[in-house]
């Protein structure tokens, strides 16, 4: 069975008040990087980006409760109340393994949604059925981006494994 392993889930938190990104720099040591303020936390281990309008974007957590704790820590360190904070789920990055080699060169001729990326030596697949993008390598390992959920990645991986098997493109 081809299972997906979630590598990263993006979470966006909106505080119940307008968070001034400059306060994060001045009061708790955030670092400015372009339009964002970056803050790294040790516990929970996460990287937070505060955008220009004060939304908190949490990277590095796979679970919502840990991401919420990270966003809450920022607000508490600023002396603010986190009650009423809302959140949105962002895209998932997940990996999978087809557990067999893939004959990449034959795929684009049979499947127009797949193109060869010669720089990375992999296929770039725009899977509109599952609404994800996949990088599939010769060794059968894949990386999915822009997924809404890890289970969709597993479903897409199983579908592509079957499609490639049907065309005798698996080693």
N, C-alpha and C positions, 0 to 999 in steps of 0.2 A: 504494500500500500504506500503510495506517495503522499507523505505528510509535509506540511509547510511548518517552518519554524519562524515565528515572528522575531525579527531582529530589532525593530523599532516601531513604536506607535507614537504618532504625534498628537498632542493634546493642546487645545487652546482654552485658556481661562479668561473670563472677563470679570474683573472686580466690580462690586456694586457701586463704585465711585470712579472718577477719572484718576487713574494712576499716572503721576508725572514721572516719566522715565528718568529725568535728571535726579530725582530723589533717590532712585536705586543706585546711581553713581555716587552721589554725595553721602548718603547715609549708610549704605551696606556694601560698598565696594564693587559695584557693577562696572564693567568696562565697555566703553563705547566702541562699536564696530559698525561703521556706516550708519544706517538708519536704525540700528538696534542697539540695545544694551544687553550685554552677555553676562550671565552670572552662573558660576559653577557651584553646585552643592555637593557635599560629601555624603550626607545622610538626610534624605534619600539621595542616592547618587543620580544626579540629573544635571543637564545643562538647560538653562532657561534663557529665553530671548524675550525682552520686553520691547514691543513695537512702539511706533510713534503715538498711537492712540491709547497706549497703556494696557493692551492685551498681553497676557503672559503665555508664551509658547513653551511647552515643556518637551524636551528631547531626552531620550535615554531611558525612559520608563516603559515597561510593557503593560502595566496595569494602571487603571484609572485612579485607584485609591492612592498609589504611590505618587502619581503625578499631582494629584490634588494636595497631598502633603507638601510637595515641593513648592507649589504655588502658594499654599497657605503659609509656609515658612517665610516667604518673601514679604507677604503682607504683615505678618506678626512682627517680623524684625523692623518693619517700618512703623509699628505701633497702630496698625489698622485692623479693623474687624473684617474677617473673610466671609461672614454669613451673607448669603445672597449672591455669592459668586457663581456664575454660570460657566458651563464648559461645552466645547464641541470636540468631537473626535476628528482627527485629521487622518491622513493616509498612513497605511501600514507598509513597511518594507519587510519582506519575508524571503527566506531561502528554502530551497527544496532540492531533492536529489532523485533523478529518474533511475539511478542505480544501473545504468548502462550507457555505453557511448552512443553519440548521435552523429550521423552522417550529415553535417551541416549544409554542404553544397547542394544537396538535392531538395532541400526544404523550400527555398524561395520560388522554385519553378512550380511546386505543387500547391503552395499556400501563399497567396498574395499578401496576407497580413504579416508575413515574416520577411525580413530583409537581412542580408549578411552585413555585419559590421566587421570589416577587415582589420581595423585598428585594434579592436578587442578580441578578434577571432571568435565571434559568437553570433548568434541570431538575435535580432531585436524583433520581438513579436508584439504587435498591437492587438491584444485580445479584447475585442469589443464585446464579446459575449459576457465576459466576467469583469469588464471595465478595468483592466490592469495592463501594465506594460511588463514584459518579461525579457530578461537577458538569459539566453540558454547557451551553455558552453558545450564543447565537444565531449567532455567527460560526463555529461548528463546532469551537471549541477546547474541550478537556475536561481536567479534573483528576480523577485517581482517587486515592482514599485507602483505607487498610486492605487493600491488596493484599499478597499473599504474594510476588509476583515481578513484575518489569516485563513479562515476556512475557505474563502473564495480562491485564495492562492492554491490551496490543496486541490480544490475542484478543478481549477484551470490546469494544474500540473498533471493530474490524472487524465484529463481530456486530451492534452497534448501528447502525453505518452501513448495513449491509444491511437490517436491520429498518426503519429510517427511510426508506430508499430504496424498499423494497417498498410502503410506505404513501404515497409521494409527499410526504414531509415534508422533503426536502432541496431546497435552492435550486439 
